[in-house]
């Protein structure tokens, strides 16, 4: 709401200039008295205050606020339009991609449909919604002049107050309608329109306030009949109006009886009623808070002033956002007030080392080195208990209260009277650190620099006369439910006193606490807090607690286990709350990381827990409230009614930066080719405690899981590959309420040419060509090597052939010629000569074959057909006893197979001629499509079965060689013989081994055989 003082300096209406000058003179005269009143009024407490005086990009001369449905706080100022997400201020030149008609803004409004209305100081209204802008000017019926305020009516219509009159835009209408004399409303400077809870419309304009009831057409003037500039409705329906100078009046539809002269009931030049019913009054140099009743002695009036840190001396507007934060716009900046969870005990001056102990009536007793000992409750101080300094306090199990300092103890029993008990003279001047009473009703007391004492029958005895207790200061004392005394010492030691026995625990027993500052009895267990953390004793051993997260538990000097099972710790870093379920799990699983909730300065805690005296730094009063003592303040909190925010924070992606270019956030964004780095800025619209907003983000297509960003509001990625990605971010408010939907941004990184599929295909093709070229080179190389080796082998064959020809054949030829000569000279019969001639012919044949072999070594001539060669050999060897039969069309054979078959058949024919004494030897060769068969059989003497099966006679290798050659050729070899029945040798070779290309030929033959009709005689 814009105050009249601000408007007086800004509305350039000549006809009002004299009136504004008079008010300014009057205001100047009132400033000294107001300043004096402000100095006397108590300061505002239980609110966290943050001020911006133009720093961190904040605006100055703030005029109005509004909050859009997406959570942004919009600020109108003389320096332009701004928006704020709780952390960063941003001067706005465009809204939803559209530029406002002016940067000299004044009036602001957010309507229920989510549209943002921005009014100009010199007229005109820009309306933003759905990514578009609508501009209203005088041509659209809008009254000219500055747009001071805008109000949405219950029916959705918009009322605009300008410096020349009132305009109305009906729901669905395209033009404004000027409202004025025809409706009984003066056409003057109009400042504000307000709808009451009863539907009545109120209009504040120059000269007074007018109203119109629902269904009525004309306006009537309200009482009092004075010029009132700003209006606010109280929770009870009372309307208050401000004269813009320093007075507030009750506004009535009709004057009271007798029409008395107007009387101001409150000071101030503007007001607002918050959701809790508090009245906030704008004053010169202050903003004041009053609770109902707002008038009279019952009002709890407190204020925030420039001396208390307010951003400027002149508050101009006040606004409450949807989270309950109050925003004050001043002439020099803006301020935020947020109600804290902790309530400070109200005192005129700060405490000095306060100590707290529960009293018997649901409150607490607080004493320090400066104030009297007083009883307090949640509303403040109630009564003075005594006037002495306090260094230690203890409430015994029987309800008696013990208080002590450096000179004396005080005891208050059931009667309520305080009894003074002086310290022994040698202990005067040493502060009391801690006290407790054991099962024998004896007090144990720890004194600074003197140690531990037991008081029995008025006598003080060091360590109770018990040996083994540590030297040094016992910082904490407690008595468990069995009456045993526990003492926490400096140096990580805890002593147990059980009657006349003592036991001291230390590092060897699992303690890692440093100085032990607090002890808490919790049923059968004992909790201990120290400088370095938390531990508990289960009756057998000590267990240390490991906190979850990065924040440690340090300097624990106060502990409370509430009736609900929660464990509260007061330490040097703040207050920690451990949920009951987490406590129980920790007791079951000592190594489990312990989660906890932290309360600190953001929740109203000023300072940290005391680390020496008075201890403990936290207690629970009888009404269940927790009380926390720091060096200068005592604050309280009801653990059962902690204020929680149920609002999940709206999340937005603000911008994306890649390289040196920043791109505004869009639903889809395609970056220039070659971009590989992303810097994505995002935010969450939580205005109450933005410091505790937590984020998680994930880049789908790159991240496998959510990244915990903590409070960081930027995500950075480098060296990304080309492709399409989706960036998602979610956030949680200060109470852990997550917005699981969050915000998303689709971004595409186009590939460079070297990263495209075409480039990869081209590279694959080039690689294939390169491999092909390498393969060809390799083949050429291997071919050349094979040729070299072939030439070497041919040369070797020629050498062998020459050697055979020049040695063996020449010698054999000489022997044959000599044998011919000798045979002609021998006197033998014609029959014997025929046999000799036959032998010589065979020798000539062998010589011919030897020459053929030599020729084969020298050249690769085409050999004779297998059947012809074997038939010729058989006729030479056996003459008329030999017959040859060749069946089927002769076919060329594989060279290796032919050589092996020829060698086997010649061996069989030779054996038949030499050893069989046969009358007939037969050679049968059958050329078939599926293979080749060769048979050599005779009708000679045969051989024993053992000899044929065993490979012939010992020392002879003819039959063995035949078998081996058959296996090498891939043939099935069979030798059948019996004494007196002759011998038969059979070879069967499949077509795939016998013929070149025989595998396909055999397959074709089998297919043809299968397809032949059954009646076919073949």
Helices and strands as residue ranges (DSSP letters): H 4-10, G 14-16, H 17-40, E 47-52, G 55-57, E 62-67, E 73-77, E 80-84, E 89-91, E 105-110, E 116-120, E 125-129, E 132-136, G 138-140, E 147-152, E 158-162, E 166-169, E 177-179, G 181-183, E 190-195, E 201-205, E 208-212, E 220-221, E 230-233, E 239-242, E 248-251, E 270-273, E 279-283, E 286-290, E 302-305, E 315-320, E 326-330, E 334-339, E 343-344, E 355-358, E 364-367, E 373-377, E 380-386, E 392-395, E 401-404, E 408-412, E 418-422, G 425-427, E 432-437, E 443-447, E 451-456, E 459-462, G 463-465, E 474-479, E 485-489, E 493-498, E 501-505, G 507-509, E 516-522, E 525-530, E 533-537, E 542-544, E 558-561, E 567-571, E 574-578, H 580-588, E 597-599, G 601-603, E 618-620, E 625-629, E 634-638, G 639-641, E 650-658, E 661-664, E 668-671, E 678-685, G 690-692, E 694-700, E 707-710, E 714-717, E 723-732, E 738-749, G 753-755, H 757-804, I 805-809, H 810-825, H 830-858, H 866-878, G 879-881, E 882-887, H 895-915, E 921-928, E 931-938, H 945-950, H 958-969, E 971-977, E 983-990, H 991-994, H 998-1010
